[in-house]
Amino acid sequence: MPLRSSSPTSLHGRILLVDGSAAGRAARKTVLEEQGHKVWVAATVADALDQFVAHKFDLVVTDHSMPRMDGLGLIKKIHAETPEMMVILLSGFVDALGLNEHTTGASAVIQKSSTEVPHLVRAVARLLKRKPAKKGVAKELGKTKAKRAGTTGV
């Protein structure tokens, strides 16, 4: 009997994974690739932003604690350019810091724990199912806004 699946390829996404820890990046990248996703990795927010502009992503997964700028700063920068981009925030201190979707701007917030992997896999699948119709790099978004501003009353 075949497994339930709505179009397997539609659930596979292009994911930017941002984590200052090499072990965290490697482990999460492996898990996401085993699910069929294409994963790019970044160790810093600066590297993540460079990759975000250079490639199209369906989803960003970021750690909260990183050097120089944390995951919340990254979320703000990404949403300033691409408001509809879905982001998953990971932290070992979700409750202590009061992190949730409303306080962070993330599409999902996941506590690092022994149950992190299944929560991450489910959150990625859920968010990719509701992929926004418009996705792309920040440069393309800026061009679209400029075109709209120049075409009034058509």
SESE-847578 format. One record per residue: residue number from 1; residue in three letters; x, y negated, z of N, C-alpha, C, O in turn. Coordinates in steps of 0.001 Angstrom, whole numbers, plus 500000, padded with zeros to 6 digits. Each point is the difference from the previous one (the first is absolute). Example, Ala and Ser with C-alpha at 12.3 -4.5 7.8 and 13.67 -1.06 7.14 Angstrom:
// residues 2
 pos code    n_u    n_v    n_w   ca_u   ca_v   ca_w    c_u    c_v    c_w    o_u    o_v    o_w
   1  ALA 513190 505690 507800 499110 498810 500000 500900 498800 500000 501036 500019 500665
   2  SER 498614 498931 498615 500820 498810 500060 499230 498910 500730 500509 498892 500169
***
This chain:
// residues 154
 pos code    n_u    n_v    n_w   ca_u   ca_v   ca_w    c_u    c_v    c_w    o_u    o_v    o_w
   1  MET 500850 501169 500000 499150 498831 500000 500898 498764 500000 500904 499902 500830
   2  PRO 498863 499144 498246 500844 498818 499928 499760 499067 501179 498907 499948 500563
   3  LEU 502136 499322 499794 499877 499005 501060 499167 498824 499525 499967 499685 498811
   4  ARG 499358 499669 502134 499245 498807 499648 500983 498925 499581 500971 499742 500712
   5  SER 498803 499638 498168 500869 498926 499553 499266 499200 498961 499439 500553 499055
   6  SER 500566 498147 501119 499377 499139 499013 501029 499683 498955 499155 499156 499700
   7  SER 501523 500730 499712 501043 499729 499055 501326 499810 500742 500311 498904 500468
   8  PRO 500436 502143 499627 501207 499965 500802 500933 498832 499677 500596 499412 500902
   9  THR 499528 500253 497814 500929 498933 499648 499527 498640 500479 500821 499106 500207
  10  SER 497888 500713 499973 499502 498704 500444 500388 499710 501442 499997 498845 500427
  11  LEU 500337 502208 500329 500365 499803 501390 501500 499804 500188 500450 499698 501105
  12  HIS 500314 500470 497846 501444 499816 500099 500318 498548 499741 499563 499416 499009
  13  GLY 501212 500004 501905 500279 498582 499888 501467 499668 499912 500877 500838 500209
  14  ARG 499352 497911 499476 501339 499410 499984 500125 499236 501312 499327 498992 500214
  15  ILE 501542 501503 500655 500062 499496 501374 501371 499395 500291 501034 500587 499678
  16  LEU 498956 498236 500933 501216 499385 500518 500052 500297 501494 499103 499611 500748
  17  LEU 501948 501078 499682 500181 500393 501393 501126 499156 500596 501130 500027 499512
  18  VAL 498554 499227 501546 500966 499089 500609 500244 500423 501448 499080 500030 500817
  19  ASP 502180 500296 499485 500345 500438 501351 501486 499763 500207 500816 500404 499172
  20  GLY 499538 498943 501925 501388 499724 500314 500774 501230 500427 501231 499980 500017
  21  SER 498082 501073 500323 500644 501239 500442 500170 500958 498821 499027 500361 499339
  22  ALA 502220 500046 500404 500262 500926 498894 499256 501316 500202 499462 500563 499047
  23  ALA 500503 499927 502189 499302 501265 500282 498499 499842 499772 499366 500888 499430
  24  GLY 500058 497986 501011 498574 499744 499787 499657 499906 498521 498998 500561 499555
  25  ARG 501832 498731 499679 499783 499883 498550 500031 501369 499348 499110 500346 499223
  26  ALA 501913 500432 501092 500157 501314 499370 498834 500930 500324 499472 500673 499115
  27  ALA 500132 499361 502143 498917 500902 500413 498674 499609 499345 499293 500850 499459
  28  ARG 500379 497869 500595 498721 499550 499424 499998 500115 498481 498978 500341 499404
  29  LYS 502160 499377 499967 500095 500136 498540 499737 501453 499603 499258 500266 499055
  30  THR 501349 500663 501667 499806 501425 499714 498532 500386 500127 499453 500672 499126
  31  VAL 499915 498908 501954 498585 500325 500217 499146 499449 498864 499153 500712 499462
  32  LEU 501062 498029 500170 499179 499372 498958 500265 500609 498625 499073 500169 499209
  33  GLU 502174 500159 500504 500303 500642 498717 499412 501400 499927 499586 500439 498927
  34  GLU 500369 500269 502194 499371 501324 500022 498514 499902 499692 499398 500967 499534
  35  GLN 500008 497883 500719 498587 499773 499685 499812 499576 498539 498869 499812 499552
  36  GLY 502226 500039 499711 499928 499666 498585 500183 498524 499674 499834 499605 498846
  37  HIS 500501 499579 502134 500171 498565 499775 501405 499692 499505 500946 500736 500279
  38  LYS 499176 498168 498986 501294 499468 499587 500369 498957 501049 499241 499060 500237
  39  VAL 501928 501104 500396 500358 499160 501145 501309 499258 499756 501015 500601 499647
  40  TRP 498944 498086 500546 501182 499154 500007 500276 499667 501456 499061 499869 500786
  41  VAL 502200 499991 499591 500322 499692 501385 500787 498701 500114 500737 499612 499094
  42  ALA 499081 499728 502050 500739 498787 500319 500343 500032 501480 499187 500415 500827
  43  ALA 502034 499140 499506 500446 499993 501387 499757 498655 500669 500001 499906 501228
  44  THR 499792 499051 497970 499796 498658 500548 498814 499332 499317 499569 500413 498923
  45  VAL 499919 498562 501715 498896 499244 499407 500458 499328 498708 499253 499968 499022
  46  ALA 501971 499493 500966 500516 499342 498789 500039 500978 498834 499579 499658 498895
  47  ASP 500921 501555 501336 500036 501029 498956 498581 500371 499579 499733 500184 498812
  48  ALA 499365 499925 502144 498607 500341 499696 499367 498946 499104 499313 500335 499035
  49  LEU 500915 498399 501276 499415 498925 499190 500574 499996 498585 499273 499754 499038
  50  ASP 502027 500517 500827 500605 500102 498663 499335 501123 499204 499662 499822 498830
  51  GLN 500154 501325 501804 499382 501130 499310 498526 499729 499699 499485 500423 498965
  52  PHE 499846 498873 501939 498582 499689 499811 499795 499154 498748 499026 500181 499270
  53  VAL 501890 498904 500491 499909 499138 498820 500394 500767 498742 499457 499741 498925
  54  ALA 501474 501193 501192 500525 500712 498839 499119 501158 499516 500070 500373 498829
  55  HIS 499113 500194 502043 499212 501185 499657 498531 499792 500368 499659 499114 500784
  56  LYS 499492 501710 498641 498586 500011 500381 499796 501101 501034 500445 501132 499814
  57  PHE 498879 498522 501273 499713 500978 501043 498509 500031 500272 499301 498997 499852
  58  ASP 500230 502165 500547 498610 500159 500408 499848 499754 501493 498922 499644 500475
  59  LEU 502181 500550 500268 499937 499989 501454 501385 499727 500570 501011 500405 499426
  60  VAL 499021 498904 501710 501249 499776 500737 499832 500632 501381 498977 499813 500659
  61  VAL 502038 500937 499770 500044 500565 501345 501208 499367 500673 501123 500142 499517
  62  THR 498658 499160 501598 501101 499326 500666 500034 500270 501496 498971 500148 500660
  63  ASP 502246 499909 499841 500203 500091 501436 499792 498602 500583 500182 499002 499303
  64  HIS 499444 500928 501949 499818 498712 500661 501335 499387 500384 500257 498837 499688
  65  SER 500594 501922 500981 501263 499470 500515 501131 500183 499001 500407 501118 499685
  66  MET 500089 497747 499824 501139 500001 499080 500842 498762 500287 499503 499028 500569
  67  PRO 501766 501004 499041 500851 498833 500241 499584 498792 499159 499447 500164 498913
  68  ARG 500808 498657 501570 499769 498701 499366 498531 499632 499853 499604 498914 500424
  69  MET 499588 501940 498999 498565 499740 499869 499273 501312 500232 500419 501041 499493
  70  ASP 498505 498921 501261 499277 501238 500293 498956 500305 498920 499838 499255 499034
  71  GLY 499475 501845 501163 498980 500420 499042 498869 498999 499847 499415 499892 498923
  72  LEU 500266 499371 502138 498932 498991 499910 500409 498875 499066 499178 499501 499232
  73  GLY 502074 500099 500826 500502 498978 499079 499942 500480 498559 499661 499238 499095
  74  LEU 500675 502039 500699 499922 500572 498659 498564 500004 499496 499742 499643 498850
  75  ILE 499335 500755 501996 498589 500018 499599 499544 498605 499584 499317 499853 498987
  76  LYS 501049 499128 501775 499610 498624 499670 500574 499575 498657 499303 499378 499199
  77  LYS 501963 500951 500544 500625 499626 498721 499350 500731 498828 499763 499412 498945
  78  ILE 499953 501865 501247 499363 500777 498925 498603 499459 499724 499628 499809 498842
  79  HIS 499600 499944 502200 498634 499516 499813 499937 498567 499491 498996 499601 499410
  80  ALA 502053 499621 500808 500040 498645 499451 500072 500054 498479 499469 499123 499319
  81  GLU 501178 501892 500157 500141 500149 498547 498952 500927 499391 499529 499757 498889
  82  THR 500108 501294 501826 499065 501004 499491 499044 500368 501134 500193 501011 500674
  83  PRO 498772 498164 499536 499100 500195 501152 499328 501365 500059 499686 500480 501089
  84  GLU 500090 500148 497778 499286 501275 499996 500907 501209 500240 499514 501129 500060
  85  MET 501799 498648 500077 500910 501131 500206 499692 500688 501330 499863 499349 501036
  86  MET 500033 501958 498912 499725 500784 501202 501322 500339 500687 500975 500388 499357
  87  VAL 499028 499455 501969 501213 500231 500782 499667 500850 501219 499002 499767 500682
  88  ILE 501847 501221 499581 499896 500787 501221 501153 499574 500906 501157 499994 499579
  89  LEU 498525 499653 501658 500999 499591 500986 500212 501126 500998 499038 500534 500551
  90  LEU 502216 499829 499683 500367 501040 500968 500702 499360 501186 500845 499123 499823
  91  SER 498814 501309 501384 500673 499483 501185 499915 501006 501137 499030 500747 500124
  92  GLY 501994 499253 500691 499982 500818 501201 499302 499301 501153 499821 500576 501073
  93  PHE 499782 498159 498694 499419 499189 501065 498659 499385 499595 499725 498843 500320
  94  VAL 499458 501910 498992 498712 499506 499506 499157 499415 501134 499562 498853 499913
  95  ASP 500212 501907 501124 499157 499538 501106 500671 498887 500797 499365 498992 500310
  96  ALA 501907 501181 500022 500703 499013 500821 500051 498629 499335 499938 498978 500683
  97  LEU 500175 500993 497986 500076 498731 499270 498638 499534 499488 499893 498918 499424
  98  GLY 499077 501885 500780 498665 499639 499527 499905 499978 498483 499312 499153 499429
  99  LEU 501375 501773 499921 500010 500048 498539 498782 500758 499488 499743 501136 500400
 100  ASN 499522 498224 498720 498891 500655 499307 499819 499304 498653 500714 499047 499689
 101  GLU 498353 501419 499531 499806 499445 498670 499663 498510 500040 500429 499246 499127
 102  HIS 498816 500330 501868 499584 498599 500086 501133 499084 500430 500093 498875 499509
 103  THR 500763 501570 501386 501074 499139 500496 501228 499995 499101 500847 499115 500121
 104  THR 499264 501867 498973 501209 500114 499182 499793 499697 498521 500955 499656 499304
 105  GLY 497829 500465 500212 499756 499860 498568 500254 501287 499239 499848 500039 498779
 106  ALA 500536 501017 501929 500243 501295 499357 498678 500690 499679 498982 499750 500646
 107  SER 501050 501109 498363 498825 500794 499644 499805 501134 500986 498880 500467 500207
 108  ALA 502221 499979 500408 499967 501053 501023 501212 499812 500906 501068 499586 499549
 109  VAL 498754 500721 501727 501088 499942 500986 500104 501381 500625 499009 500550 500479
 110  ILE 502192 500005 499513 500202 501360 500488 501045 500009 501108 501077 499420 499864
 111  GLN 498585 501247 501228 500908 500182 501133 501025 501068 499643 499639 501089 499555
 112  LYS 501653 498594 500644 501029 501031 499837 499862 500971 501172 500062 499607 501165
 113  SER 499752 501645 498502 499823 501029 501024 500116 501357 499337 500320 500099 498815
 114  SER 499421 500937 501949 500055 501352 499447 498907 500238 498965 500081 500952 499223
 115  THR 498897 498190 500758 498910 500153 499023 500086 498971 498869 499054 499835 499230
 116  GLU 502074 499483 500679 500154 498968 498973 499844 500539 498578 499319 499385 499179
 117  VAL 501297 501745 500525 500006 500513 498626 498586 500234 499471 499681 499489 498926
 118  PRO 499457 501253 501765 498660 500184 499442 499217 498684 499904 499201 499821 499082
 119  HIS 501028 499258 501866 499319 498706 499926 500479 499214 498780 499199 499369 499311
 120  LEU 502098 500673 500427 500555 499296 498838 499464 500601 498702 499583 499268 499103
 121  VAL 500427 502031 500799 499517 500670 498785 498527 499653 499746 499615 499701 498869
 122  ARG 499570 500340 502184 498576 499674 499841 499790 498526 499642 499169 499682 499149
 123  ALA 501573 499428 501490 499852 498570 499716 500407 499684 498565 499322 499230 499319
 124  VAL 501768 501351 500221 500444 499775 498617 498931 500487 499030 499645 499282 499065
 125  ALA 499838 501925 501143 498971 500547 499108 498748 499125 500008 499429 499722 498945
 126  ARG 500145 499846 502238 498800 499161 500120 500187 498668 499272 499109 499556 499275
 127  LEU 502024 499821 500916 500227 498691 499386 500176 500097 498487 499548 499122 499265
 128  LEU 501098 501928 500272 500177 500145 498554 498677 500295 499296 499843 499687 498820
 129  LYS 499218 500904 501887 498680 500241 499413 499276 498686 499726 499185 499910 499082
 130  ARG 501119 499073 501724 499334 498714 499797 500961 498955 499439 499929 498817 500333
 131  LYS 500967 501655 498808 500969 499130 499357 499306 498774 499425 498951 500131 499370
 132  PRO 501607 498687 500830 499383 498814 499407 500078 500068 498475 500921 500592 499438
 133  ALA 498105 498796 499912 499956 500016 498548 501206 499284 499419 500539 500421 498976
 134  LYS 499889 498504 501663 501137 499244 499514 501186 500291 500884 499951 499798 501213
 135  LYS 501112 500675 498176 501224 500206 500745 501150 499527 499135 499889 499964 498775
 136  GLY 501190 499682 501845 501143 499610 499214 500978 499208 500809 499822 499791 501200
 137  VAL 501218 499767 498128 501037 499247 500691 499592 498563 500172 499088 499515 499330
 138  ALA 501577 499814 501554 499665 498618 500344 500072 499084 498782 499175 499097 499865
 139  LYS 501794 501117 499245 500142 499140 498832 498748 500065 499130 499541 498975 499496
 140  GLU 499907 502219 500326 498807 500150 499178 498804 499307 500633 499181 499414 499292
 141  LEU 500709 500644 502014 498915 499332 500704 500090 498497 499781 498987 499348 499746
 142  GLY 502208 500103 500350 500193 498568 499786 499618 499589 498595 499398 498943 499816
 143  LYS 500937 501869 499177 499649 499693 498615 498491 500005 499819 499451 499138 499313
 144  THR 499871 501835 501305 498543 500099 499898 499342 498769 500610 499064 499449 499420
 145  LYS 501414 500114 501742 499440 498814 500646 500219 498764 499140 499120 499146 499898
 146  ALA 502056 500758 499483 500295 498836 499154 499091 499990 498783 499527 498937 499599
 147  LYS 500216 502220 499804 499121 500079 498833 498589 499573 500377 499359 499250 499265
 148  ARG 500154 501227 501885 498649 499636 500440 499871 498497 500233 498985 499395 499653
 149  ALA 502040 500014 500930 499965 498576 500283 499959 499184 498719 499432 498908 499979
 150  GLY 501166 501612 498949 500043 499269 498736 498801 500259 499103 499868 499339 498970
 151  THR 499260 501587 501374 498866 500340 499140 498695 499722 500732 499316 500935 500416
 152  THR 500339 497832 499744 498741 499670 500648 498933 499663 498972 500302 499426 498953
 153  GLY 498485 500919 501331 498867 499676 499149 499955 500756 498702 499446 499490 499026
 154  VAL 501112 501705 500909 499990 500780 498766 498730 500775 499883 499805 500722 499022
***
